[in-house]
Amino acid sequence: MGEWLANISGQISGFVWGLPLIILLVGTGLYLTVRLAFFSFRMLPYALSITFKKHDKESTGDISHFQALMTALAATVGTGNVVGVATAVVAGGPGAVFWMWITALVGMATKYSEGVLGVKYRQTNDKGEMSGGPMYYIEKGLGQKWLGMIFAFFAVFAAIFGIGNMIQANAASDVAQDVFNIPLWATGLIFAILVGLVIIGGVKSIGRTVSILVPVMVVFYLIAGFIIIFTNIDIVPQAFGLIFSDAFTGQAAAGGAIGTVIRMGVARGLFSNEAGLGTGGIAASAARTDVPARQALISMTQVFIDTIIVCTITGLTLTMADLYTSGEEGAALTASSFEALLPGYGEIIVAVTLLTFIFSTIVGWGYFGEKCFTYLVGDNLTLLYRVIFVLAIIPGATLSLETVWNLGDIFNGLMAIPNLIGLLFLSGVVVKETKRFNAIRSAEKKNAA
């Protein structure tokens, strides 16, 4: 049964992630980048500078700029950065890392656009909380509620059975068993209890939790990565060279196929930073902000931090250690690579960091899935969703790596399609809001002077 599920899910994943979706995903990001006159590149320093500033008390929203960014980062900086990069390099070779970078660079404009539309079309629910995201801007901006419902439907499945839950639980149980000899089911049970305690408190509880966990875990992982890079600086140029050369040759990919390199890089890049999935709009809509574009810029920095910085650390380490053809995969491969370059500490660092990454990712995606679930059925069944979400962690911890990743890729692709359609048709709204923000910022500069 397990082998059959892995095979069939693999075939469906290959079909979903065919050339049309890759063109749609990268093409949308490139189109938005150009139409916004490379606004995402030009404004990155400003976006990073305002991330840690206090919000305007008169702004509307549930959580601060920083907490909204941390919620988005919590849901993205996780398994994709450790296990996702490893699976991409195993299947596509080091060149897959290059295509992850490309996905991220054009994805900044995509994430920015999701943030703008998420805040602009958000609404207040019966509990007085902000609700927004692709389902709302597709319905209210395009007038196509059916398409918004399709997005929300696949997003709920992605949250429970894919990227937001089962994949995370599977990676956690795998690394906990390998490093600490903890049974798979035990890890699943522990995570289910801890996640349940956090998400029961709603978005404010989630915001408080991840605003503490995410910065600590990212800095910890980066310090370990930089130590590896600087202590092995002599082979870093060679690693970068291999990543660039293999990106266009596919020599290290399974079967030597350049298509495999690109597909794995784009798919894992999307899995890691979620630019195009629409989750950025859900997180941004909860933030206290005075103008959509300001929060959208902060949301955009998540892609840069997640893929350009964190994933690069993992990709370089995997390439320098040169163990990606050893037969190991997933978290075990990343742990072995860190251990090879940082003996005595590498494996423990990956294990502790990954477990923390995973916990915050599950919590963040619990919120995303809940917003999509309530969009479909209303607020009365929120508790039912939370129970199902928490219980799904346990079987996710025991399924095969291949099966859960295939399921994650399938639901990622299916929820990305309606969101990307919405972004393309509403790009004019994004441009208009960007011009309005530029005018506001110019006035702010004059007043400050």
C-alpha positions in Angstrom: 0.0 0.0 0.0 2.8 2.4 0.9 4.7 1.8 -2.3 1.6 2.1 -4.4 0.7 5.5 -2.7 4.2 6.7 -3.3 4.2 5.8 -6.9 0.7 7.2 -7.7 1.4 10.4 -5.8 4.7 10.8 -7.6 3.0 10.5 -11.0 0.4 13.1 -10.1 3.1 15.4 -8.7 5.1 15.1 -11.9 2.0 16.0 -13.9 1.0 19.0 -11.7 4.6 20.3 -11.8 4.9 20.1 -15.5 6.2 22.8 -17.8 2.9 24.9 -17.8 2.9 25.4 -14.0 6.6 26.3 -14.0 6.1 28.8 -16.7 3.0 30.2 -14.9 4.9 30.5 -11.6 8.2 32.0 -12.8 6.4 34.0 -15.6 4.0 35.6 -13.1 6.9 36.7 -10.9 8.9 38.0 -13.8 5.9 39.8 -15.2 5.1 41.5 -11.8 8.8 42.4 -11.4 8.9 44.2 -14.7 5.5 45.8 -14.4 6.4 47.2 -11.0 9.7 48.5 -12.6 11.8 46.3 -10.3 10.2 47.9 -7.3 10.9 44.8 -5.2 14.7 45.1 -5.8 14.8 48.8 -5.4 12.9 48.8 -2.1 14.5 45.8 -0.4 16.8 47.9 1.8 13.8 50.1 2.9 11.7 47.0 3.5 14.3 45.5 5.7 14.8 48.8 7.6 11.1 49.1 8.6 10.6 45.5 9.6 11.6 46.1 13.2 9.9 49.5 13.6 6.9 49.9 15.9 3.5 50.0 14.1 1.3 53.0 14.0 -1.1 52.8 16.9 -3.9 54.2 14.7 -3.4 51.5 12.1 -5.9 48.6 11.9 -5.1 45.0 12.3 -4.6 42.2 14.8 -0.8 41.9 15.1 2.3 44.0 14.5 4.4 44.3 11.3 7.1 42.2 12.9 4.7 39.5 14.2 3.0 39.3 10.8 6.4 38.8 9.2 7.4 36.2 11.8 4.2 34.3 11.2 5.0 34.2 7.5 8.6 33.2 8.2 7.4 30.6 10.7 5.4 29.0 8.1 8.2 29.1 5.5 11.5 28.8 7.2 11.4 25.2 8.1 11.5 21.8 6.4 11.9 23.4 3.0 15.2 25.0 4.1 16.7 21.9 5.4 15.0 18.8 3.9 13.6 20.5 0.8 17.0 21.7 -0.3 18.4 18.2 0.3 15.6 16.5 -1.7 16.2 19.0 -4.5 20.0 18.4 -4.6 19.6 14.6 -4.5 17.1 14.6 -7.4 18.4 17.6 -9.4 22.0 18.0 -8.3 23.6 21.2 -6.9 22.2 23.1 -9.9 18.8 23.0 -8.4 19.9 25.5 -5.8 20.4 28.1 -8.7 16.8 27.7 -9.8 15.7 28.1 -6.2 17.5 31.5 -6.2 15.7 32.5 -9.5 12.4 31.5 -8.1 13.1 33.7 -5.0 14.3 36.7 -7.0 11.2 36.9 -9.1 9.1 35.7 -6.2 9.8 38.8 -4.2 7.5 40.7 -6.5 4.9 37.9 -6.3 5.0 38.0 -2.5 4.8 41.8 -2.5 1.7 41.6 -4.7 0.1 39.0 -2.5 0.7 41.3 0.5 -0.8 44.4 -1.2 -3.9 42.5 -2.3 -4.2 40.7 1.0 -4.4 43.9 3.0 -6.5 45.9 0.5 -9.3 43.3 0.3 -9.2 42.0 3.9 -12.3 42.1 6.0 -13.2 41.8 9.7 -14.9 38.6 10.7 -17.6 38.1 13.4 -14.9 37.8 16.1 -13.4 41.2 15.2 -10.3 39.6 13.6 -8.9 40.4 10.2 -9.3 37.9 7.4 -7.7 38.1 4.0 -5.7 36.3 1.4 -6.2 35.0 -2.2 -9.7 33.8 -1.5 -10.8 37.3 -0.6 -9.0 39.2 -3.3 -10.1 36.7 -5.9 -13.7 37.0 -4.8 -13.8 40.8 -4.1 -11.2 41.9 -6.7 -12.1 39.6 -9.6 -15.7 38.8 -8.6 -15.0 35.1 -9.0 -15.9 33.5 -5.7 -15.8 30.0 -7.2 -12.1 30.4 -8.0 -11.5 31.7 -4.5 -13.2 28.7 -3.1 -11.0 26.4 -5.2 -7.9 28.1 -3.7 -9.2 27.8 -0.2 -10.1 24.1 -0.7 -6.7 23.1 -1.8 -5.1 25.3 0.8 -6.9 23.5 3.6 -5.6 20.1 2.2 -2.1 21.6 1.9 -2.3 22.8 5.5 -3.4 19.4 6.9 -2.0 16.8 4.6 0.9 18.5 2.8 3.4 21.4 3.3 1.8 22.7 6.6 1.6 19.5 8.6 2.4 16.0 7.5 5.6 16.9 5.7 6.8 18.8 8.8 5.8 16.0 11.2 7.5 13.4 9.0 10.8 15.4 8.9 10.6 15.9 12.7 10.1 12.3 13.5 12.8 11.3 11.1 15.5 13.5 12.6 14.4 12.8 16.2 14.7 9.1 15.6 18.1 9.3 13.8 19.7 11.6 16.3 17.9 11.0 19.6 16.4 7.5 19.0 12.9 8.8 19.7 10.2 6.5 18.2 8.3 8.1 15.2 4.9 7.9 16.9 6.3 9.5 20.0 7.5 12.6 18.1 4.2 12.9 16.4 2.3 12.8 19.7 4.6 15.3 21.4 4.3 17.8 18.5 0.5 17.3 18.4 0.2 18.3 22.0 2.6 21.3 21.7 1.0 22.6 18.5 -2.5 22.2 20.0 -1.6 24.3 23.0 -0.5 27.2 20.8 -3.1 27.3 18.0 -6.0 27.1 20.4 -5.1 30.7 21.3 -5.6 32.0 17.8 -3.5 34.5 15.7 -2.4 36.6 18.7 -1.0 33.6 20.5 0.7 32.4 17.3 2.2 35.9 16.7 3.6 36.0 20.2 5.1 32.5 20.0 6.8 32.8 16.6 8.1 36.3 17.2 10.3 34.8 19.8 11.1 31.4 18.2 11.8 32.5 14.6 14.5 35.1 15.1 16.4 32.8 17.5 16.2 29.7 15.3 17.2 31.6 12.1 20.2 33.3 13.8 21.3 30.0 15.3 21.2 28.2 12.0 23.0 31.0 10.2 25.8 31.1 12.7 26.4 27.4 12.3 26.3 27.8 8.5 28.7 30.8 8.5 31.2 28.8 10.7 31.1 26.0 8.2 31.7 28.4 5.3 34.5 30.3 6.9 36.3 27.2 8.2 36.1 25.7 4.7 36.5 28.9 2.7 38.9 27.2 0.3 36.2 25.0 -1.3 33.4 27.6 -1.3 34.3 29.0 -4.8 34.3 25.5 -6.2 30.9 24.8 -4.6 29.4 28.0 -6.1 31.0 27.1 -9.5 29.4 23.7 -9.4 26.0 25.1 -8.5 26.1 27.6 -11.5 27.5 25.1 -14.0 25.2 22.2 -13.0 22.2 24.5 -13.3 22.5 24.5 -17.1 23.9 21.0 -17.7 22.0 18.7 -15.4 25.0 16.4 -15.2 24.4 15.6 -11.5 20.6 15.2 -11.9 18.8 11.9 -11.9 19.2 10.7 -15.5 21.2 13.8 -16.4 18.0 15.7 -17.3 18.2 19.5 -17.2 14.4 19.5 -16.9 14.7 17.7 -13.6 17.2 20.3 -12.3 14.8 23.2 -13.1 11.6 21.4 -11.9 13.2 20.4 -8.6 14.7 23.8 -8.1 11.4 25.7 -8.8 9.2 23.3 -6.9 11.4 23.3 -3.8 12.0 27.0 -4.1 8.2 27.5 -4.0 7.9 25.1 -1.1 10.5 27.0 0.8 9.5 30.6 0.3 5.8 30.1 -0.8 5.9 33.0 -3.2 3.0 32.2 -5.4 1.1 30.0 -3.0 -0.8 33.0 -1.6 0.0 32.5 2.1 1.8 35.8 2.2 -1.5 37.6 1.7 -3.1 35.7 4.5 -0.3 36.6 7.0 -0.1 40.3 5.8 -3.8 40.8 6.2 -3.6 40.3 9.9 -0.9 43.1 10.4 -1.6 46.5 11.8 -0.7 48.8 8.9 -1.8 52.2 7.4 -1.3 51.3 3.8 -1.2 48.0 2.0 2.1 48.5 0.2 4.0 49.2 3.4 3.1 45.8 5.0 3.6 44.1 1.6 7.2 45.3 1.5 7.8 43.8 4.9 6.2 40.5 3.7 8.5 40.5 0.7 11.6 40.4 2.9 10.5 36.9 4.0 11.4 35.5 0.5 14.8 37.1 0.6 15.6 35.8 4.2 14.1 32.4 3.5 15.7 31.4 0.2 18.5 33.8 -0.6 20.0 33.5 2.9 18.9 30.4 4.7 18.5 28.0 1.7 21.9 29.1 0.4 23.5 28.1 3.6 22.0 24.6 3.3 22.7 24.3 -0.4 26.4 25.4 0.0 26.9 22.9 2.8 25.4 20.0 0.8 27.5 20.9 -2.2 30.7 21.3 -0.2 30.2 18.0 1.8 29.6 16.2 -1.5 27.4 13.5 0.1 24.3 13.9 -2.0 25.1 10.8 -4.1 25.7 8.7 -0.9 22.1 7.3 -0.8 21.1 9.4 2.2 18.2 11.8 1.8 16.1 14.4 3.5 17.1 15.6 7.0 19.6 12.7 7.4 21.6 14.0 4.4 21.7 17.6 5.7 22.6 16.4 9.2 25.4 14.2 7.7 26.7 17.1 5.6 26.8 19.5 8.5 28.5 16.8 10.7 31.1 16.2 7.9 32.1 19.9 7.9 31.5 20.6 11.6 32.4 17.4 13.4 30.9 16.8 16.7 28.3 19.6 16.5 26.8 19.6 13.0 24.3 16.8 13.4 23.0 18.1 16.7 22.7 21.6 15.3 20.6 20.4 12.4 18.4 18.3 14.6 17.7 21.0 17.2 17.2 23.7 14.6 15.0 21.6 12.3 12.8 20.5 15.2 12.3 24.2 16.1 11.8 25.2 12.5 9.2 22.5 12.1 7.2 23.4 15.2 6.9 27.1 14.1 6.0 26.0 10.6 3.2 23.8 11.7 1.9 26.6 14.0 2.0 29.1 11.2 0.3 26.9 8.7 -2.3 26.0 11.2 -3.4 29.6 11.1 -3.3 29.8 7.2 -5.4 26.6 6.9 -7.9 27.8 9.5 -8.5 31.1 7.6 -9.2 29.1 4.4 -11.4 26.6 6.3 -13.5 29.4 7.8 -13.8 31.0 4.4 -15.4 27.8 3.1 -17.7 26.8 6.0 -17.8 29.8 8.4 -16.5 30.4 11.9 -18.7 27.9 13.7 -16.6 24.8 12.9 -13.2 26.3 13.8 -12.7 23.9 16.7 -13.3 20.9 14.3 -10.6 22.2 12.0 -8.1 22.6 14.8 -8.8 19.1 16.1 -8.3 17.5 12.7 -5.2 19.6 12.1 -3.6 18.5 15.3 -4.5 14.9 15.0 -3.1 14.7 11.4 0.4 15.3 12.9 0.6 11.8 14.3 0.1 9.8 11.1 2.2 12.3 9.2 5.1 11.4 11.5 5.0 7.7 10.3 4.5 7.9 6.5 7.3 7.5 4.0 9.4 10.6 3.0 8.6 10.2 -0.7 4.8 10.0 -0.2 4.4 13.1 2.0 6.6 15.2 -0.2 4.7 14.1 -3.3 1.4 15.1 -1.5 2.9 18.4 -0.5 4.0 19.2 -4.1 0.5 18.3 -5.4 -1.4 20.6 -3.1 1.2 23.3 -3.5 0.7 23.3 -7.2 -3.0 23.1 -7.1 -3.4 26.1 -4.7 -0.8 28.1 -6.6 -2.8 28.1 -9.9 -5.9 30.1 -8.8 -3.7 32.5 -6.8 -1.4 33.2 -9.7 -4.4 33.8 -12.0 -5.7 36.3 -9.4 -2.3 38.1 -9.2 -2.1 38.4 -13.0 -5.6 39.9 -13.4 -5.2 42.2 -10.4 -1.7 43.4 -11.2 -3.2 46.8 -12.2 -4.5 47.2 -8.6 -1.0 46.4 -7.2 0.5 49.0 -9.5 -2.1 51.6 -8.4 -1.5 50.9 -4.7 2.3 51.1 -5.3 1.9 54.5 -6.8 -0.3 55.6 -3.9 2.4 54.4 -1.4 5.1 56.2 -3.3 3.1 59.4 -3.0 2.6 58.9 0.7 6.3 58.1 1.3 7.3 61.3 -0.6 5.0 63.3 1.7 6.5 61.6 4.7 10.0 62.6 3.6 9.0 66.2 3.1 7.4 66.4 6.5 10.5 64.8 8.1 12.7 67.4 6.4 
